[in-house]
Amino acid sequence: MCGLCGVYRRMPHWSDALDGSASRRERLRKVDFINQFAGTVGVKVRDFCGSSFSVANRKGKSTITYSVEDFWAQVDALSERPLDPLDERLIAILVANNEH
């Protein structure tokens, strides 16, 4: 699929607003939260045209994904090491970053 066609492909995910009314700010907040995980394994996720996500590693390899479930597989594929959501260091980072 060409990049332009990929921009218009939209696969709703349960975490997206059902009526498509999710604000740009909400989407970027979601990406920021995801990057707290992905950044620990050398991967960066970015919003791509409001309809998909760009996933890239520090070596410059990147891909476009279309939903939350798709990009977790890409984060694992592009990461420096496996992402363990139960890693105590990762949990400590998340707690420290989200304390209010």
N, C-alpha and C positions, 0 to 999 in steps of 0.2 A: 504494500500500500504506500502511496506517495505521502509525503508529509502534509500536504494540504488536505487530502482526504482524511487523514488521521485527525486533523483539528476538528472536523465536523462529526466524527464518530463519537457518539455519546452513549455510554452504558451506565445507567443509574446505579448507584451503590446505596446500601441501606443508610449510610452515614450522610448522604446528600439529602437536601430538602426534596420532598416528594413533588412539589409543584415547581421546582426549578428556581425558587425565589431566594436561594442562598446568596447572601451579599458577598461582594468581592472581599471585604474585610474578614468575613467569617472563613472564606476559603483560604485566605492568606494566613489566618490564625491557625487553621488546621495544618497547613504546610509547615509553619514554624514549629508546631508541636511535634510533627513527624520528624523534622530535622534534629530534634533533641535526641531521638533514637539513632537515626541514620548517620548523624555526624560522628557518633562514637565508633563507627566502623569505616569512616572515610568516604561517606557517600552524601551527596547533597540532592535534595528534592526541590523542584521549583514548579510553580504553577505555569502552565503552558496554554495561553489563550483562553483561560477560564473553562476549558473543557477537557484538559488532559494534564499530565504531569511529565516533566523532564527529570530523569534520574541520571546523575553523573558521578563518576568517581574522580579521585585526585589525579589519575593518569590521563584523564581526558576522554575516557570511554563513556558514552551516554546512550540513552534510549528514551523513547516516549511511551508512557503507559496511560491507560484510560480510566482506571479506577483504583481505589485504595487496595483492593485485593491483588490487582496486577502489580502495583509498584512494590509491594513487600517482596515478591519473588525477584524483582529486578534489583532491589536493594541487596538481597542476599547474593545474587549473581555478580554484582559489581563491587561488593564489599571486600575489604582487606582481610576480614575474618568473619565467621558467622555471628549474626546478631542474636544474642541470648536475652530475651525480655525479662528473664528472672535473675540476670547478673546483678549482684548487690551494688557494684559501682554504678551501673546504669540507673538503678532505682534511686540511689543517693543523688545523682545528677538531676533526675526528674523531680525529686522532692525539693531540692534546693532551688531549681528554676521555677517552680510553680507555687512556692510558699507565698501567701498573701497576708 
